[in-house]
Amino acid sequence: MTTQNNPHKFELGSTLQCTVTGYRGIAISRVDHLNGCTQYCLKPPVSEDKPTERPDGHYIDQEQLELVDRQWLDAPAGAVAIGAEIHDGAGATGGPSHREGELPR
């Protein structure tokens, strides 16, 4: 729950459930809106019947969520913890898609 180092109600990687709909999933991201609303994206586990299907996650208001399990997901090898987030240093960084001084093609 909330601590001095982590002011958020739930930790990413925890299993959460919506108290209104019963939707359950793993918290994979969190969004803090300017109006003060915090939402968590819950991604359901992969079905054993359909292992190739990857269902989309759904954003649900923090006030509608309850903690089911604090089971942490294993961080990828070489991952670095930055605050409460895990970054593996690979993939897109959100920066420009070209080097400084070069024009995009």
CYANA upper distance limits for C-alpha pairs under 8 A (distance plus 0.5 A):
  1 MET  CA      7 PRO  CA      8.47
  1 MET  CA      8 HIS  CA      7.33
  1 MET  CA      9 LYS  CA      5.31
  1 MET  CA     10 PHE  CA      6.04
  1 MET  CA     11 GLU  CA      7.75
  2 THR  CA      6 ASN  CA      6.34
  2 THR  CA      7 PRO  CA      5.28
  2 THR  CA      8 HIS  CA      5.81
  2 THR  CA      9 LYS  CA      5.60
  2 THR  CA     10 PHE  CA      7.90
  3 THR  CA      7 PRO  CA      6.05
  3 THR  CA      8 HIS  CA      8.27
  6 ASN  CA     83 GLY  CA      8.24
  6 ASN  CA     84 ALA  CA      7.46
  9 LYS  CA     62 GLN  CA      8.36
 10 PHE  CA     14 SER  CA      7.66
 10 PHE  CA     67 LEU  CA      7.96
 11 GLU  CA     27 ALA  CA      8.10
 11 GLU  CA     70 ARG  CA      8.39
 11 GLU  CA     84 ALA  CA      7.97
 12 LEU  CA     26 ILE  CA      8.22
 12 LEU  CA     27 ALA  CA      5.58
 12 LEU  CA     28 ILE  CA      6.25
 12 LEU  CA     29 SER  CA      6.99
 12 LEU  CA     30 ARG  CA      8.14
 12 LEU  CA     84 ALA  CA      8.07
 12 LEU  CA     85 GLU  CA      8.12
 13 GLY  CA     26 ILE  CA      6.24
 13 GLY  CA     27 ALA  CA      5.71
 13 GLY  CA     28 ILE  CA      6.56
 13 GLY  CA     70 ARG  CA      8.02
 13 GLY  CA     71 GLN  CA      7.51
 13 GLY  CA     72 TRP  CA      5.72
 13 GLY  CA     73 LEU  CA      6.07
 14 SER  CA     26 ILE  CA      6.10
 14 SER  CA     27 ALA  CA      6.18
 14 SER  CA     67 LEU  CA      7.84
 14 SER  CA     68 VAL  CA      8.17
 14 SER  CA     69 ASP  CA      6.44
 14 SER  CA     70 ARG  CA      5.20
 14 SER  CA     71 GLN  CA      6.17
 14 SER  CA     72 TRP  CA      6.56
 14 SER  CA     73 LEU  CA      8.47
 15 THR  CA     24 ARG  CA      7.61
 15 THR  CA     25 GLY  CA      6.02
 15 THR  CA     26 ILE  CA      4.88
 15 THR  CA     27 ALA  CA      6.74
 15 THR  CA     67 LEU  CA      6.91
 15 THR  CA     68 VAL  CA      5.92
 15 THR  CA     69 ASP  CA      5.56
 15 THR  CA     70 ARG  CA      6.90
 15 THR  CA     71 GLN  CA      7.48
 16 LEU  CA     24 ARG  CA      6.27
 16 LEU  CA     25 GLY  CA      6.25
 16 LEU  CA     26 ILE  CA      6.67
 16 LEU  CA     27 ALA  CA      7.18
 16 LEU  CA     42 LEU  CA      7.84
 16 LEU  CA     65 LEU  CA      6.75
 16 LEU  CA     66 GLU  CA      6.12
 16 LEU  CA     67 LEU  CA      5.25
 16 LEU  CA     68 VAL  CA      5.71
 16 LEU  CA     69 ASP  CA      7.56
 17 GLN  CA     22 GLY  CA      6.47
 17 GLN  CA     23 TYR  CA      6.11
 17 GLN  CA     24 ARG  CA      4.76
 17 GLN  CA     25 GLY  CA      7.10
 17 GLN  CA     65 LEU  CA      5.96
 17 GLN  CA     66 GLU  CA      5.93
 17 GLN  CA     67 LEU  CA      7.07
 17 GLN  CA     68 VAL  CA      6.96
 18 CYS  CA     22 GLY  CA      5.49
 18 CYS  CA     23 TYR  CA      5.76
 18 CYS  CA     24 ARG  CA      6.93
 18 CYS  CA     60 ILE  CA      7.90
 18 CYS  CA     64 GLN  CA      5.92
 18 CYS  CA     65 LEU  CA      5.11
 18 CYS  CA     66 GLU  CA      7.03
 19 THR  CA     23 TYR  CA      8.49
 19 THR  CA     64 GLN  CA      5.99
 19 THR  CA     65 LEU  CA      6.39
 19 THR  CA     66 GLU  CA      7.26
 20 VAL  CA     64 GLN  CA      7.12
 24 ARG  CA     42 LEU  CA      7.55
 24 ARG  CA     43 LYS  CA      8.40
 24 ARG  CA     44 PRO  CA      6.88
 25 GLY  CA     42 LEU  CA      5.20
 25 GLY  CA     43 LYS  CA      5.31
 25 GLY  CA     44 PRO  CA      4.68
 25 GLY  CA     45 PRO  CA      7.08
 26 ILE  CA     41 CYS  CA      8.45
 26 ILE  CA     42 LEU  CA      5.58
 26 ILE  CA     43 LYS  CA      5.73
 26 ILE  CA     44 PRO  CA      6.81
 26 ILE  CA     45 PRO  CA      8.02
 27 ALA  CA     40 TYR  CA      6.61
 27 ALA  CA     41 CYS  CA      6.11
 27 ALA  CA     42 LEU  CA      5.14
 27 ALA  CA     43 LYS  CA      7.08
 28 ILE  CA     40 TYR  CA      7.93
 28 ILE  CA     41 CYS  CA      6.27
 28 ILE  CA     42 LEU  CA      6.65
 28 ILE  CA     43 LYS  CA      7.17
 29 SER  CA     40 TYR  CA      6.26
 29 SER  CA     41 CYS  CA      5.71
 29 SER  CA     42 LEU  CA      8.17
 30 ARG  CA     38 THR  CA      7.57
 30 ARG  CA     39 GLN  CA      6.22
 30 ARG  CA     40 TYR  CA      4.93
 30 ARG  CA     41 CYS  CA      6.72
 31 VAL  CA     38 THR  CA      6.11
 31 VAL  CA     39 GLN  CA      5.72
 31 VAL  CA     40 TYR  CA      6.88
 32 ASP  CA     36 GLY  CA      7.19
 32 ASP  CA     37 CYS  CA      6.60
 32 ASP  CA     38 THR  CA      5.03
 32 ASP  CA     39 GLN  CA      7.15
 33 HIS  CA     37 CYS  CA      5.81
 33 HIS  CA     38 THR  CA      6.65
 37 CYS  CA     61 ASP  CA      7.57
 37 CYS  CA     62 GLN  CA      8.16
 38 THR  CA     61 ASP  CA      6.51
 38 THR  CA     62 GLN  CA      6.11
 39 GLN  CA     59 TYR  CA      6.35
 39 GLN  CA     60 ILE  CA      5.74
 39 GLN  CA     61 ASP  CA      4.87
 39 GLN  CA     62 GLN  CA      5.75
 40 TYR  CA     58 HIS  CA      8.46
 40 TYR  CA     59 TYR  CA      5.82
 40 TYR  CA     60 ILE  CA      6.06
 40 TYR  CA     61 ASP  CA      7.09
 40 TYR  CA     62 GLN  CA      6.98
 41 CYS  CA     57 GLY  CA      6.27
 41 CYS  CA     58 HIS  CA      5.67
 41 CYS  CA     59 TYR  CA      4.68
 41 CYS  CA     60 ILE  CA      6.95
 42 LEU  CA     57 GLY  CA      5.58
 42 LEU  CA     58 HIS  CA      5.87
 42 LEU  CA     59 TYR  CA      6.84
 42 LEU  CA     60 ILE  CA      7.98
 43 LYS  CA     55 PRO  CA      7.79
 43 LYS  CA     56 ASP  CA      6.90
 43 LYS  CA     57 GLY  CA      4.54
 43 LYS  CA     58 HIS  CA      7.16
 44 PRO  CA     55 PRO  CA      7.37
 44 PRO  CA     56 ASP  CA      8.32
 44 PRO  CA     57 GLY  CA      7.24
 46 VAL  CA     50 LYS  CA      7.95
 46 VAL  CA     51 PRO  CA      6.48
 46 VAL  CA     53 GLU  CA      7.56
 46 VAL  CA     54 ARG  CA      6.79
 46 VAL  CA     55 PRO  CA      7.92
 47 SER  CA     51 PRO  CA      6.09
 47 SER  CA     53 GLU  CA      8.12
 60 ILE  CA     64 GLN  CA      7.49
 60 ILE  CA     65 LEU  CA      7.94
 61 ASP  CA     65 LEU  CA      7.52
 75 ALA  CA     79 ALA  CA      6.79
 75 ALA  CA     86 ILE  CA      7.51
 76 PRO  CA     88 ASP  CA      7.27
 77 ALA  CA     88 ASP  CA      8.18
 78 GLY  CA     88 ASP  CA      6.61
 79 ALA  CA     86 ILE  CA      6.73
 79 ALA  CA     87 HIS  CA      5.96
 79 ALA  CA     88 ASP  CA      4.59
 79 ALA  CA     89 GLY  CA      7.62
 80 VAL  CA     86 ILE  CA      6.30
 80 VAL  CA     87 HIS  CA      5.86
 80 VAL  CA     88 ASP  CA      6.58
 80 VAL  CA     89 GLY  CA      8.33
 81 ALA  CA     85 GLU  CA      6.34
 81 ALA  CA     86 ILE  CA      5.17
 81 ALA  CA     87 HIS  CA      6.83
 82 ILE  CA     86 ILE  CA      6.65
 82 ILE  CA     87 HIS  CA      7.52
 97 SER  CA    104 PRO  CA      7.68
 98 HIS  CA    102 GLU  CA      6.87
 98 HIS  CA    103 LEU  CA      7.38
 98 HIS  CA    104 PRO  CA      6.25
 99 ARG  CA    103 LEU  CA      8.46
